[in-house]
């Protein structure tokens, strides 16, 4: 049996989750830009981990958690990832949504998606499932910057949906994206998301067990000089560069996309233009790109030299992000 949802929609985007959400919204006739989807999902964040049991041993991520849940909650759609106990149950239930004409948001480990041809595990990569052909044993996905629908063998798709690698485990997570009944006051939704995202970046206690937000940047600044002593210093630097500038970030650690969200929010609420948030975010994005280029250059060297210089840029980033949060939260009070 073959089933592809009629009038499916996909346009190449920059980040997996915001592209998938944008595509689903446009399928239902709601014109919500990728930047707006990203911003309403409170997309910028920071996470830092040093663990010799992972490859690379240093993990720096710059997106906020749970973007999908935050976006749908913001627009008034109840959200919870659905899960299944085994691959057969997962496919049967996912297939039912497609049969009902509902596009399905999936979380995957792109290591198992053949078209990436990568040796690196990376979980929670969002794709939209639009159909399947059981005779050919394939599913039809749309994915970020790829054109059209991609055929993926169903066994590979099943493997990608059950993985325990960073940045977090997936267990056949899916969410059928139904037509939203209402969207609400976009100005107020955007302003609330803007302020909450800044609060999340700045408001993590220093003793919080996971290094996130500004605490993650503090940990990065403290640990960067130690990278040169790590056996995988080259891979850690290269991966961090990719996680900042490539790998679906839109450049500048997602801050370029977020700057577009700020610009859209200023169009909705011109009064916040006086805070200078757009200029600040553009400077932050540019500095993240500078940091990424510095790490890329280090990764191409034969000796681990330059990490102290990278620390100086990271310290500048910490100050800039702190200044941005203060500007947003000062207005909040």
TADANOR-V958442 format. One record per backbone hydrogen bond with DSSP energy under -1.0 kcal/mol. NH is the residue of the N-H (numbers start at 0). CO is the residue of the C=O. If there is no record, write none. Layout:
NH_CO / NH_CO
//
This chain:
2_131 / 4_129 / 12_143 / 18_14 / 19_15 / 20_16 / 21_17 / 22_18 / 23_19 / 24_20 / 25_21 / 26_22 / 27_23 / 28_25 / 29_24 / 31_29 / 36_32 / 37_33 / 38_34 / 39_35 / 40_36 / 41_38 / 42_37 / 44_61 / 46_60 / 47_210 / 48_58 / 50_56 / 53_50 / 58_48 / 60_46 / 63_42 / 69_65 / 70_66 / 71_67 / 72_68 / 73_69 / 74_70 / 75_72 / 76_71 / 81_173 / 89_85 / 90_86 / 91_87 / 92_88 / 93_89 / 94_90 / 95_91 / 96_92 / 97_93 / 98_94 / 99_95 / 100_97 / 101_96 / 103_128 / 104_174 / 105_126 / 106_172 / 107_124 / 108_159 / 109_121 / 111_108 / 115_112 / 122_165 / 124_107 / 126_105 / 127_141 / 128_103 / 129_139 / 130_139 / 131_2 / 132_137 / 133_0 / 136_132 / 137_132 / 138_151 / 139_130 / 140_149 / 141_127 / 145_142 / 149_140 / 151_138 / 153_136 / 156_152 / 157_153 / 158_154 / 159_155 / 161_158 / 162_169 / 167_164 / 169_162 / 171_160 / 173_81 / 174_104 / 176_102 / 177_175 / 188_184 / 189_185 / 190_186 / 191_187 / 192_188 / 193_189 / 194_190 / 195_191 / 196_192 / 197_193 / 198_194 / 199_195 / 200_196 / 201_197 / 202_198 / 207_204 / 211_209 / 212_45 / 213_200 / 214_211 / 216_212 / 217_213 / 218_214 / 219_215 / 220_216 / 221_217 / 222_218 / 223_219 / 225_222 / 226_223 / 228_225 / 229_226 / 232_229 / 235_231 / 236_232 / 237_233 / 238_234 / 239_235 / 240_236 / 241_237 / 242_238 / 243_239 / 244_240 / 245_241 / 248_245 / 252_243 / 254_251 / 255_250 / 257_253 / 258_254 / 259_255 / 260_256 / 261_257 / 262_258 / 263_259 / 264_260 / 265_261 / 266_262 / 267_263 / 268_264 / 271_268 / 272_269 / 273_270 / 274_271 / 275_272 / 279_275 / 280_276 / 281_277 / 282_278 / 283_279 / 284_280 / 285_281 / 286_282 / 287_283 / 288_284 / 289_285 / 290_286 / 291_287 / 292_288 / 293_289 / 294_290 / 295_291 / 296_292 / 297_293 / 298_294 / 300_297 / 304_302 / 309_305 / 310_306 / 311_307 / 312_308 / 313_309 / 314_310 / 315_311 / 316_312 / 317_313 / 318_314 / 319_315 / 320_316 / 321_317 / 322_318 / 323_319 / 324_320 / 325_321 / 326_322 / 327_323 / 328_324 / 329_325 / 330_326 / 331_327 / 332_328
//
